[in-house]
Amino acid sequence: HEFSIATENAPGANPFDPLYSLDHIADLKKLCDYVIVLYHGGKEHYRYPSPNLQKTCRRMVDKGADVIVCQHSHCIGCKEEYRDATIVYGQGNFIFDHSESEFWQTSLVIDVHFRKDDGISITYHPIVKDKCVVRLADEDEAANILDGFISRSEEIKLTGFIAKKYKEYAYQMLPTYLLAFSGSGRSLFTRAVNKLSGGKYLEFVMKRKYSRDQRLVIRNFVECEAHNELCITGLN
C-alpha cells in the first residue's frame, strides 16, 4: 500500500488485501489456465524476501497463482520454486533515473513460455540501463547478474536464512525509521556523519532519544491492529 493505490474516491493501482485478493486469485484460476501476479512488494534495495513477503507469495500460489513477480525492491533479488510455481522476489528496474549504483541499473526481462503439455518454463534475460539507453547485458555482465541471482536463490533455501537476514537488515534500518517518527529530517550533516560512521552515528542518537519503554509503545502502535488502523485513518 503506497500513495498510488485506488480508493473509493480516487483511481489508482489495485491494492492487495488478503481478505479479498486471495479469493480473487482463486476465482481467476477457475477461469484461466494460468495466473500471473505482479505484486508491488519487497523492501527497496533489499535483495531477499521478508518472512511476511514469502508467506504472502506462497499463499497466493496456494490459491492458484502460477508466476508471481515482485517489483517494489528496485533491484534484482532472487527466485523460489514453490508447489510448481515460480516466485521472483525482485525483478529490478527497467529504466529509472535516480542512482548510478548497480542495484538501480540492472534488471531482468522475464520470458515466460506457456506450453499446453509441459506447463511453464521461464528464461531470464539480464538488461542494463546505460545512461539514457536500456540494453541487453553483455556476456560478462549477464554472467555476473545471473550468478548473483542464482546464488541468492540458493541461499533462501537454507532453513532460517530469510528470517536471520531480515532481522539483521531490520536492526540496521530501525534508526532511520525512528528518526522519521521523531519528526526530524535527515540533514546533510546527519547523512554525512552517519555514512562515515557506518551507520553507528544514527544508531547512537536514536538510542539516546528513545528509551526501551518508548520503543515498546511505538511497537505496540505499529503492531496492534486496533492502534494501527486508527493511526492510518487519522493520518489519511
C-alpha positions as CSV (number, residue, x, y, z in Angstrom):
1,H,0.0,0.0,0.0
2,E,1.6,3.2,-1.2
3,F,0.3,6.5,-2.5
4,S,-0.7,5.2,-5.9
5,I,-3.4,2.7,-4.8
6,A,-7.0,3.1,-5.7
7,T,-9.5,4.2,-3.1
8,E,-13.2,4.7,-3.0
9,N,-12.7,8.3,-4.1
10,A,-9.6,8.1,-6.4
11,P,-8.3,5.9,-9.2
12,G,-5.0,4.0,-8.9
13,A,-3.4,0.6,-8.7
14,N,-5.2,-2.4,-7.3
15,P,-4.3,-2.7,-3.6
16,F,-3.5,-6.0,-2.0
17,D,-6.0,-7.0,0.7
18,P,-5.6,-10.6,1.9
19,L,-9.3,-10.7,2.9
20,Y,-10.3,-10.2,-0.8
21,S,-7.3,-10.5,-3.1
22,L,-6.6,-14.2,-2.3
23,D,-10.1,-15.1,-3.2
24,H,-9.8,-13.0,-6.5
25,I,-6.8,-15.2,-7.4
26,A,-8.8,-18.4,-6.7
27,D,-11.7,-17.1,-8.8
28,L,-9.3,-16.2,-11.7
29,K,-7.8,-19.7,-11.6
30,K,-11.2,-21.2,-12.3
31,L,-11.5,-19.1,-15.4
32,C,-7.8,-19.2,-16.7
33,D,-5.2,-21.9,-17.5
34,Y,-2.5,-19.8,-15.9
35,V,-2.5,-16.9,-13.4
36,I,0.4,-14.4,-13.3
37,V,0.5,-11.9,-10.3
38,L,2.5,-8.7,-10.5
39,Y,2.9,-7.8,-6.8
40,H,4.3,-4.4,-5.8
41,G,6.1,-5.7,-2.7
42,G,9.6,-6.1,-1.2
43,K,11.8,-3.5,0.6
44,E,13.7,-1.1,-1.6
45,H,17.4,-2.0,-2.1
46,Y,16.9,-5.4,-0.3
47,R,17.6,-8.4,-2.4
48,Y,15.7,-11.0,-0.3
49,P,12.1,-11.6,0.7
50,S,11.0,-10.7,4.2
51,P,9.4,-13.6,6.1
52,N,6.0,-12.0,5.6
53,L,6.5,-11.4,1.9
54,Q,7.4,-15.1,1.4
55,K,4.3,-16.1,3.4
56,T,2.1,-13.8,1.3
57,C,3.5,-15.0,-2.0
58,R,3.3,-18.6,-1.1
59,R,-0.3,-18.2,0.0
60,M,-1.1,-16.6,-3.4
61,V,0.4,-19.8,-5.0
62,D,-1.8,-21.9,-2.8
63,K,-4.7,-20.0,-4.2
64,G,-3.8,-20.6,-7.8
65,A,-1.0,-18.2,-8.9
66,D,1.5,-19.8,-11.3
67,V,4.0,-17.0,-11.5
68,I,4.5,-14.1,-9.1
69,V,6.8,-11.2,-9.8
70,C,7.6,-8.7,-7.0
71,Q,8.6,-5.3,-8.3
72,H,9.0,-2.9,-5.4
73,S,12.6,-3.5,-4.4
74,H,14.1,-1.6,-7.4
75,C,16.8,-4.3,-7.6
76,I,17.3,-7.9,-8.8
77,G,16.6,-10.2,-5.9
78,C,16.1,-14.0,-6.0
79,K,13.6,-16.6,-7.0
80,E,11.8,-19.5,-5.4
81,E,10.1,-22.6,-6.8
82,Y,7.1,-23.4,-4.7
83,R,4.5,-26.0,-5.5
84,D,5.2,-26.0,-9.3
85,A,5.0,-22.2,-9.3
86,T,7.8,-19.6,-9.6
87,I,8.1,-16.6,-7.3
88,V,10.5,-13.8,-8.3
89,Y,11.5,-11.6,-5.3
90,G,12.7,-8.6,-7.2
91,Q,12.9,-8.0,-10.9
92,G,14.9,-4.8,-10.8
93,N,14.3,-1.5,-12.5
94,F,13.7,-1.2,-16.3
95,I,14.5,2.5,-16.6
96,F,14.7,4.7,-13.6
97,D,16.8,7.8,-13.2
98,H,17.8,8.1,-9.6
99,S,21.1,6.3,-8.8
100,E,24.1,5.1,-10.7
101,S,24.5,2.1,-8.4
102,E,24.5,-1.5,-9.9
103,F,21.3,-2.1,-7.8
104,W,19.5,0.6,-9.7
105,Q,20.9,0.0,-13.2
106,T,20.4,-3.7,-13.7
107,S,17.2,-5.8,-14.1
108,L,15.7,-8.9,-15.7
109,V,13.4,-9.4,-18.6
110,I,11.3,-12.4,-17.6
111,D,10.4,-14.5,-20.6
112,V,7.5,-16.8,-19.6
113,H,6.6,-19.7,-22.0
114,F,3.3,-21.4,-21.7
115,R,3.1,-25.0,-23.1
116,K,-0.1,-27.0,-23.1
117,D,1.6,-30.2,-22.2
118,D,4.7,-29.1,-20.4
119,G,3.4,-26.3,-18.3
120,I,5.5,-23.1,-17.8
121,S,9.2,-22.5,-18.5
122,I,10.9,-19.3,-17.7
123,T,14.1,-17.6,-19.1
124,Y,15.8,-14.6,-17.5
125,H,17.4,-12.0,-19.8
126,P,19.7,-9.6,-17.9
127,I,19.5,-6.0,-19.1
128,V,21.4,-2.8,-18.1
129,K,20.5,0.8,-18.1
130,D,23.4,2.6,-19.7
131,K,22.9,6.4,-19.4
132,C,19.7,7.0,-21.5
133,V,19.6,3.6,-23.1
134,V,18.4,0.2,-21.8
135,R,20.3,-2.7,-23.5
136,L,20.9,-6.4,-23.1
137,A,23.7,-7.1,-20.8
138,D,27.0,-8.2,-22.5
139,E,28.3,-11.6,-21.8
140,D,30.3,-10.7,-18.7
141,E,27.6,-8.5,-17.2
142,A,25.0,-11.2,-17.8
143,A,27.1,-13.8,-16.2
144,N,27.6,-11.6,-13.1
145,I,24.0,-10.7,-12.8
146,L,22.7,-14.3,-13.2
147,D,25.4,-15.7,-10.9
148,G,24.2,-13.3,-8.1
149,F,20.5,-14.1,-8.8
150,I,21.1,-17.8,-8.7
151,S,23.3,-17.6,-5.6
152,R,20.8,-15.7,-3.6
153,S,18.1,-18.1,-4.8
154,E,20.1,-20.9,-3.3
155,E,20.6,-19.0,0.0
156,I,16.9,-18.6,0.7
157,K,16.5,-22.4,0.6
158,L,18.6,-22.6,3.8
159,T,16.5,-23.1,7.0
160,G,16.2,-19.9,8.9
161,F,18.2,-17.8,6.4
162,I,15.3,-15.4,5.4
163,A,14.4,-14.6,9.0
164,K,18.0,-14.2,10.1
165,K,18.9,-12.0,7.2
166,Y,15.8,-9.9,7.5
167,K,16.4,-9.4,11.3
168,E,19.9,-8.1,10.6
169,Y,18.5,-5.7,8.0
170,A,15.7,-4.5,10.3
171,Y,18.2,-3.7,13.0
172,Q,20.2,-1.7,10.5
173,M,17.2,0.2,9.2
174,L,15.5,0.9,12.6
175,P,17.3,4.1,13.4
176,T,16.1,5.6,10.1
177,Y,12.5,4.9,10.9
178,L,12.9,6.1,14.5
179,L,14.3,9.4,13.1
180,A,11.3,9.8,10.8
181,F,8.9,9.1,13.7
182,S,10.7,11.8,15.8
183,G,9.8,14.4,13.2
184,S,13.4,15.2,12.5
185,G,14.6,15.3,8.9
186,R,17.8,13.7,7.7
187,S,20.0,16.7,7.3
188,L,23.1,16.7,5.1
189,F,25.3,16.7,8.2
190,T,23.4,13.7,9.7
191,R,23.7,11.7,6.4
192,A,27.4,12.5,6.0
193,V,28.4,11.6,9.6
194,N,26.2,8.5,9.6
195,K,27.8,7.3,6.3
196,L,31.3,8.0,7.7
197,S,30.5,6.0,10.9
198,G,29.0,3.1,9.0
199,G,25.5,3.8,10.4
200,K,26.7,3.9,14.0
201,Y,26.0,7.7,14.5
202,L,22.3,7.5,13.8
203,E,22.0,4.3,15.9
204,F,23.7,6.1,18.8
205,V,21.5,9.2,18.5
206,M,18.2,7.2,18.4
207,K,19.2,5.0,21.4
208,R,19.6,8.2,23.4
209,K,16.4,9.7,22.1
210,Y,14.1,6.7,22.6
211,S,14.1,4.7,25.8
212,R,13.2,1.0,25.9
213,D,9.7,1.8,27.1
214,Q,9.2,4.4,24.4
215,R,10.2,1.8,21.7
216,L,7.7,-0.6,23.2
217,V,5.0,2.0,22.8
218,I,5.9,2.6,19.2
219,R,6.0,-1.1,18.5
220,N,2.5,-1.5,20.1
221,F,1.1,1.3,17.9
222,V,2.5,-0.3,14.8
223,E,1.8,-3.9,15.6
224,C,-1.6,-3.9,17.3
225,E,-4.4,-3.9,14.7
226,A,-6.6,-1.5,16.7
227,H,-3.9,1.1,17.1
228,N,-2.6,0.6,13.6
229,E,-5.9,1.1,11.9
230,L,-6.7,4.2,14.0
231,C,-3.3,5.8,13.2
232,I,-3.6,5.2,9.5
233,T,-7.2,6.5,9.4
234,G,-6.1,9.6,11.3
235,L,-3.1,10.2,9.1
236,N,-5.3,9.8,6.0
